[in-house]
Amino acid sequence: MDFTRLGFVALLCVCAHAASPPNFLVLFADDLGFGDLGCYGHPSSLSPNLDRLAAGGLRFTDFYCTSPLCSPSRASLLTGRYQTRLGIYPGVLYPGSVGGLPLNETTIAEVLKPLGYATAAVGKWHLGVGPNGTFLPTRQGFDEYLGIPYSHDMGPCHNLTCFPPDVKCFGMCDVGTVLVPLMHNEDIKEQPVNFLDLERAYSDFSASFIASTSKRKQPFFLYYPSHHTHYPQYAGPGAAGKTSRGPFGDSLLEFDNTVGKLLATLEESGVINNTLVFFTADNGPSLMRMSRGGNAGALRCGKGTTYEGGMREPAIAFWPGTITPGVTRELASSLDILPTIARLAGARVPPVALDGFDMTEILTNQGKSKREAIMFYPSDPSEQLGLFALRLEKYKAHFYTRGSTHSSTTPDKECSAFSVLNFHDPPLLFDLEADPSEHYPLVPGGDTDVPALLERIKKVKEQFEASMSFGESQIGKGSDPQLEPCCSPECSPKPHCCQC
């Protein structure tokens, strides 16, 4: 009799039916590359708490997001569905976007709410604001929200302070739009946001949420999509100037300090052994920012591309007493977070086509990944072109390749925006275990039966694309300046008058 397996089943029963169901903390970094953390090989990054998470948890080597850009990647994590089904394409949502994450989609928060979970989102939402706050987190299953509802570079920043005592933000950010607001639930607390105090406000809010829910013995789901390490980097007094890596390193350290504070709060609240902490990032590094843009390690290119550097991400699962520390090379995706949380909580998954797979067996070292393939859509997916690439087991086929402005400035010309759309017939085929940098395409006649492998990949691609139904583009609905968040809605002239 397999007593290990019986123990695993017992664990699931406890998770689903005990008086203390598990808590969930999802940490989501922004524009963080595969090679940006010390535990992933960066020689000078200072991230002791994330490194502690990795040492005490399960570190993934083959974990992917669904898009090389922000909004679509976030939508997929929260729903377990590809952005194409959701209509979160092409590109990203903006402050005045008419559309957003459709309300008929089910987020992780909405999966957990029927079971009595307290839910909160803190940080970068970037899934729409809409008329009268239609698409804000409080309309998508979250009890509370504190954050900037989109990317913090989507507003004038050249006169804002990003580092103490008064170092202005680097670059221009977006102009011609409102200053970036800090929102609590659906109300604007300040506009523009104070970057020097922002992370402290986030970490205090998050720690208070954990402590208060734990005190009343209510299970919780905290979704923490950080602004770090997206451009323009910022950091308060606790991290500014504390690393040898400059603004990027200071930004990463500030996020890492928050991770440490939240772990300490879990311990102090007595719930760390009953909480799954999952960390990953939304897309690869913005290499166009050079040293301010992150590092993809050995992977090719970065943000905006469907090369490995654009969509393979660091990922760590931490749950003392349940997850055995180690490293897994099993294939997994941010799509898999929703079905995993649902199973562990004993919740029902939404009755729609889910693209994610339950990772519980991977987390508990009880089995292999249920996922055999990763699909790669570009930042502007279309039914006409379909997938740009597909990974099957350790092999990846590129049907189309294209560079991106976000990955320009690197010596690799294939990463640049000047590398235009290129159709490959037969597809470029790489063995990602032997060649994670995607430099040496496999050719017929070697150890690998390339024609047979491509035929297998073709069948998986055809089956997947036949099952894909593109939702109406939410971004295609356009933008309306009147929808941009303004703390003084009746003021004039906009957008400059929107300050409080």
C-alpha positions in Angstrom: 0.0 0.0 0.0 1.3 3.5 -0.9 1.2 5.3 2.4 2.8 8.4 0.9 -0.1 8.6 -1.5 -2.6 8.1 1.3 -0.9 11.0 3.2 -1.2 13.2 0.2 -4.9 12.4 -0.1 -5.4 13.1 3.5 -3.7 16.5 3.1 -6.2 17.4 0.4 -9.1 16.3 2.5 -7.8 18.5 5.4 -7.3 21.4 3.0 -10.8 21.1 1.7 -12.8 20.3 4.8 -10.9 21.4 8.0 -11.9 24.3 10.2 -8.7 26.1 8.9 -8.6 25.9 5.1 -5.3 27.1 3.6 -4.5 30.7 3.0 -3.0 31.9 -0.3 -0.5 34.7 -0.9 0.4 35.3 -4.6 3.3 37.6 -5.2 3.6 38.9 -8.8 6.7 40.9 -9.8 6.7 43.3 -12.8 9.2 43.1 -15.7 11.4 40.7 -13.8 13.8 38.6 -15.8 14.6 34.9 -15.4 18.1 35.9 -14.4 17.3 38.8 -12.0 17.3 37.0 -8.6 20.2 35.7 -6.7 18.5 32.3 -6.4 18.4 32.2 -10.2 22.0 33.0 -10.6 22.4 36.8 -10.6 25.8 37.6 -9.0 24.9 41.0 -7.5 21.1 41.1 -6.8 20.2 41.6 -3.2 17.0 39.7 -2.6 17.5 37.8 0.7 13.9 37.1 1.4 13.1 35.8 -2.1 16.2 33.7 -1.8 15.0 32.4 1.6 11.7 31.6 -0.1 13.5 29.6 -2.7 15.7 27.8 -0.2 12.7 26.7 1.9 10.4 26.1 -1.0 10.1 24.7 -4.5 11.9 26.6 -7.2 10.7 26.2 -10.8 13.1 26.1 -13.8 10.5 25.8 -16.5 7.6 28.2 -15.5 5.9 30.4 -18.0 3.6 33.4 -18.2 1.1 33.6 -21.1 2.2 36.9 -22.7 5.3 39.0 -23.0 3.2 42.0 -21.8 1.5 43.1 -18.6 -2.3 43.2 -18.9 -2.8 39.9 -20.8 -0.4 38.1 -18.4 -2.3 39.3 -15.3 -5.6 38.4 -16.8 -4.5 34.8 -17.4 -3.1 34.4 -13.9 -6.3 35.5 -12.3 -8.6 33.4 -14.5 -6.6 30.4 -15.6 -7.5 31.2 -19.2 -5.5 32.5 -22.2 -5.8 36.2 -22.8 -7.2 35.5 -26.3 -10.3 34.0 -24.7 -10.7 37.0 -22.4 -10.3 39.7 -25.1 -7.2 41.2 -23.3 -5.3 41.9 -26.6 -3.7 43.4 -28.5 -1.2 45.2 -26.2 -2.3 46.5 -22.8 -5.0 48.5 -21.2 -4.6 52.3 -20.5 -5.9 54.7 -17.9 -8.9 55.7 -20.2 -9.6 52.3 -21.7 -13.2 51.7 -22.3 -12.8 47.9 -21.8 -11.3 45.7 -19.1 -11.3 42.2 -17.8 -14.9 41.1 -18.6 -17.1 40.8 -15.6 -18.4 37.4 -16.7 -14.9 36.0 -16.2 -14.2 34.3 -12.9 -11.1 35.3 -10.9 -9.3 33.4 -8.2 -11.0 35.7 -5.7 -14.4 34.9 -7.0 -13.6 31.1 -6.9 -12.7 31.5 -3.2 -15.4 33.9 -2.0 -18.2 31.2 -1.7 -16.0 29.4 0.8 -15.8 32.4 3.1 -12.4 33.7 2.1 -11.4 37.3 2.7 -9.8 38.7 -0.4 -7.6 41.6 -1.1 -5.5 43.0 -4.0 -2.5 45.3 -3.4 -0.5 47.0 -6.1 -0.7 47.1 -9.9 -4.1 46.0 -11.2 -3.8 46.8 -15.0 -7.0 45.0 -15.9 -9.1 48.1 -16.5 -10.8 50.9 -14.6 -13.7 51.7 -17.0 -16.9 53.8 -16.5 -17.5 54.3 -12.8 -14.8 51.8 -11.8 -16.5 49.0 -13.7 -13.4 46.8 -13.9 -11.6 47.6 -10.6 -10.7 44.7 -8.3 -13.7 45.4 -6.0 -15.9 44.4 -9.0 -13.9 41.2 -9.6 -14.2 39.4 -6.3 -11.8 41.4 -4.0 -13.1 42.8 -0.8 -10.4 45.4 -0.7 -7.9 47.1 -3.0 -5.1 49.5 -2.5 -3.0 50.4 -5.5 -2.4 52.1 -8.8 -4.9 50.6 -11.2 -2.5 50.4 -14.1 1.2 50.8 -14.8 3.0 53.5 -12.8 4.6 54.9 -16.0 1.2 55.7 -17.5 1.3 59.3 -16.3 3.8 62.2 -16.3 6.6 61.4 -14.0 9.5 63.7 -14.9 8.7 66.0 -11.9 8.0 63.2 -9.5 10.5 61.9 -6.9 11.5 58.3 -7.3 14.4 58.1 -4.8 15.2 60.1 -1.7 15.9 62.8 -0.9 14.6 64.3 -4.2 15.9 62.2 -7.2 13.4 62.7 -10.0 12.1 59.7 -11.9 14.2 58.7 -14.8 12.7 59.3 -18.2 9.4 60.9 -19.3 6.8 58.2 -18.9 3.5 58.9 -20.6 2.4 62.5 -21.1 -1.0 64.0 -21.9 -2.7 61.9 -19.3 -3.6 62.3 -15.6 -1.0 62.0 -12.9 -0.8 58.4 -11.5 -3.4 57.9 -8.6 -3.3 55.8 -5.5 -6.7 54.2 -5.0 -8.3 52.6 -2.0 -11.1 50.4 -3.2 -12.8 52.7 -5.7 -11.7 56.1 -4.2 -8.6 58.1 -5.0 -6.4 58.6 -1.9 -3.8 60.8 -3.5 -2.9 62.0 -7.0 0.0 61.9 -7.8 1.2 59.0 -5.8 4.1 59.4 -3.4 6.6 56.9 -4.7 8.8 57.2 -1.6 6.1 56.0 0.7 4.2 53.7 -1.7 5.8 50.4 -0.8 5.5 51.1 2.9 1.8 51.8 2.4 1.4 48.5 0.5 3.3 46.4 2.9 1.5 47.9 6.0 -1.9 47.3 4.3 -1.0 43.8 3.4 0.4 42.9 6.8 -2.7 44.3 8.5 -4.9 42.3 6.2 -3.0 39.1 7.0 -3.0 39.8 10.8 -6.7 40.8 11.0 -8.0 37.9 9.0 -5.8 35.4 10.9 -7.0 36.8 14.2 -10.6 36.2 13.3 -9.6 32.8 11.9 -10.9 33.6 8.4 -9.0 32.1 5.4 -7.6 34.7 3.1 -6.4 35.2 -0.4 -3.9 38.1 -0.9 -2.9 39.0 -4.4 0.1 41.3 -4.4 1.0 42.4 -8.0 4.0 44.7 -7.3 5.1 47.6 -9.5 8.7 46.5 -8.9 10.8 46.2 -11.0 9.0 48.1 -13.8 10.4 51.3 -15.2 10.8 54.0 -13.8 12.2 52.2 -10.8 11.6 53.8 -7.4 12.4 53.0 -3.8 12.0 54.6 -0.4 14.6 55.2 2.4 14.7 51.6 3.4 16.1 50.4 0.1 17.4 53.4 -1.9 21.1 53.3 -2.4 21.4 50.0 -0.5 22.5 47.8 -3.4 25.4 47.7 -5.9 23.0 47.2 -8.8 21.7 50.8 -9.0 18.0 51.8 -9.4 16.9 48.4 -10.6 18.6 46.6 -7.6 17.2 49.1 -5.1 13.7 48.6 -6.6 14.1 44.8 -6.3 15.3 45.1 -2.7 12.3 47.2 -1.7 10.0 44.5 -3.0 12.1 41.9 -1.3 11.8 43.8 2.0 8.0 43.6 1.6 8.2 39.8 1.0 10.2 39.6 4.3 7.6 41.6 6.2 4.7 39.5 4.9 6.6 36.3 5.8 7.2 37.6 9.3 3.5 38.6 9.6 2.5 35.0 8.6 4.8 33.7 11.3 3.6 36.1 14.0 0.0 35.4 13.1 0.6 31.7 13.5 -0.5 30.8 9.9 2.7 30.4 8.0 2.3 26.5 8.1 -1.2 26.9 6.6 -0.4 29.3 3.8 0.7 28.7 0.3 3.0 31.5 -0.9 3.5 31.6 -4.7 5.9 34.0 -6.3 6.4 34.7 -10.1 6.4 37.6 -12.5 4.3 38.9 -15.4 6.8 38.9 -18.3 10.5 39.1 -19.1 12.8 42.0 -18.6 12.5 45.4 -20.5 15.9 45.1 -22.1 15.4 48.5 -23.9 16.1 50.1 -20.5 19.5 48.5 -20.4 20.8 48.2 -16.8 17.5 49.6 -15.6 15.6 47.0 -17.4 16.4 43.6 -15.9 18.2 40.4 -17.0 17.0 37.3 -18.7 20.1 35.3 -17.8 20.9 32.7 -20.4 17.6 33.1 -22.1 17.2 34.8 -25.5 15.6 38.3 -25.7 13.1 39.6 -23.2 9.8 41.6 -22.9 7.6 41.8 -26.0 9.0 38.7 -27.6 8.0 35.0 -27.7 11.6 33.9 -27.2 12.3 32.3 -23.8 13.5 35.5 -22.2 10.1 37.1 -22.9 7.9 34.5 -21.2 9.9 32.1 -19.0 9.8 33.4 -15.5 11.3 32.7 -12.0 8.7 31.0 -9.8 8.8 29.8 -6.2 6.2 27.9 -4.2 6.6 28.0 -0.4 4.5 26.2 2.2 6.4 24.9 5.3 5.5 21.4 6.2 3.7 20.7 3.0 6.2 21.6 0.2 9.5 19.9 0.4 12.4 22.3 -0.5 14.0 21.6 -3.8 14.0 22.4 -7.5 11.5 21.1 -10.1 12.0 21.0 -13.9 8.4 20.1 -14.5 6.6 22.3 -17.0 4.2 24.8 -15.4 2.4 28.1 -16.1 0.8 31.0 -14.4 -2.4 29.6 -15.9 -2.1 26.7 -13.4 -2.4 28.8 -10.3 -6.2 29.1 -10.3 -6.9 25.4 -10.7 -4.3 24.6 -8.0 -5.7 27.0 -5.5 -9.2 25.8 -6.3 -8.3 22.2 -5.6 -6.4 23.0 -2.4 -9.3 25.1 -1.1 -11.9 22.5 -2.1 -13.5 25.1 -4.4 -15.3 24.7 -7.6 -13.6 25.8 -10.8 -15.6 28.0 -13.2 -17.7 26.1 -15.8 -15.6 27.4 -18.7 -12.7 26.2 -20.9 -9.8 26.4 -18.5 -6.2 26.4 -19.9 -4.6 25.7 -16.6 -3.7 22.4 -14.9 -3.7 21.6 -11.2 -0.1 21.6 -9.9 -0.8 20.0 -6.6 1.2 16.8 -7.4 4.2 18.9 -8.4 4.0 21.0 -5.2 3.8 17.9 -3.0 6.4 15.9 -4.9 3.8 13.3 -5.7 3.9 13.2 -9.5 4.6 14.7 -12.8 3.1 17.8 -14.4 -0.2 17.3 -16.2 1.0 19.9 -18.7 2.8 18.7 -21.8 2.8 22.0 -23.7 3.2 25.7 -23.5 1.6 28.0 -26.0 3.3 31.3 -27.1 1.1 34.1 -28.3 2.7 37.5 -29.3 1.6 40.8 -27.7 -0.9 41.2 -30.6 -2.4 37.8 -31.1 -4.7 37.1 -34.1 -6.7 34.3 -35.3 -5.1 34.7 -38.7 -1.5 34.0 -37.5 -2.3 31.9 -34.4 0.5 30.7 -32.2 3.9 32.1 -32.7 5.6 29.2 -30.9 4.8 26.0 -29.0 6.8 24.1 -26.5 6.2 20.3 -26.3 8.1 18.7 -23.4 11.6 19.9 -23.9 11.3 21.0 -27.5 10.2 24.4 -28.7 9.0 25.2 -32.3 8.9 28.8 -33.6 6.3 29.3 -36.4 6.9 33.0 -36.4 9.6 35.1 -34.8 9.7 38.9 -34.3 11.7 41.3 -32.2 10.3 44.1 -30.0 11.0 47.6 -29.0 10.9 46.4 -25.4 13.9 44.1 -26.1 15.9 46.5 -28.3 19.5 47.6 -27.4 20.8 44.1 -26.9 23.6 42.8 -29.2 21.3 40.0 -30.5 19.7 41.5 -33.6 16.8 39.1 -33.4 15.5 40.8 -30.3 15.3 44.3 -31.8 12.2 46.0 -33.1 14.0 46.0 -36.5 13.7 42.2 -36.6 10.3 42.1 -38.4 7.8 39.3 -38.5 9.4 36.2 -40.0 7.5 33.0 -40.9 9.4 29.7 -40.6 8.5 26.7 -42.7 9.6 24.3 -41.4 9.5 25.8 -37.9 12.6 26.6 -36.1 13.1 23.8 -33.6 15.1 23.9 -30.4 16.0 21.5 -27.6 15.6 23.8 -24.6 17.4 21.6 -22.2 20.5 21.5 -24.4 20.1 25.0 -25.8 18.0 27.3 -23.5 19.3 30.3 -25.4 17.7 29.2 -28.6 20.8 29.7 -30.7 21.1 26.3 -32.5 18.1 25.0 -34.4 17.8 21.2 -34.7 18.1 19.9 -38.2 17.2 16.5 -39.7 19.9 13.9 -39.6 20.9 14.3 -36.0 20.1 12.4 -32.9 16.5 13.8 -32.8 13.9 12.6 -35.4 13.0 16.1 -36.4 10.3 15.3 -38.9 8.5 13.0 -36.5 8.8 15.6 -33.7 7.5 18.4 -35.9 4.5 16.2 -36.8 3.7 15.7 -33.1 4.0 19.5 -32.5 1.8 20.2 -35.5 -1.0 18.0 -34.2 -0.9 19.6 -30.7 -1.0 23.0 -32.3 -3.9 22.2 -34.6 -5.9 20.7 -31.7 -5.2 23.7 -29.5 -6.1 26.3 -32.1 -9.3 24.4 -33.0 -10.3 24.8 -29.3 -9.4 28.5 -29.1 -12.3 31.0 -29.3 -11.1 34.6 -29.4 -13.1 36.9 -27.2 -14.0 40.4 -28.3 -11.0 42.7 -27.9 -11.4 44.8 -24.9 -8.4 47.0 -25.9 -10.0 47.4 -29.3 -12.8 49.3 -27.7 -10.5 52.3 -27.5 -10.0 54.9 -24.9 -11.9 57.9 -23.5 -9.9 60.6 -21.6 -13.0 61.2 -19.5 -12.5 57.7 -18.0 -9.1 58.5 -16.6 -9.2 58.5 -12.8 -9.4 62.1 -11.5 -9.7 63.1 -7.8 -11.4 66.3 -8.9 -13.8 65.1 -11.6 -15.3 68.5 -12.3 -12.0 70.4 -12.4 -10.5 72.1 -15.5 -8.4 72.0 -17.5 -7.8 68.3 -17.5 -5.6 66.3 -17.2 -3.4 68.8 -15.3 -6.0 69.7 -12.7 -6.3 66.2 -11.4 -4.2 66.6 -8.3 -5.1 66.2 -4.6 
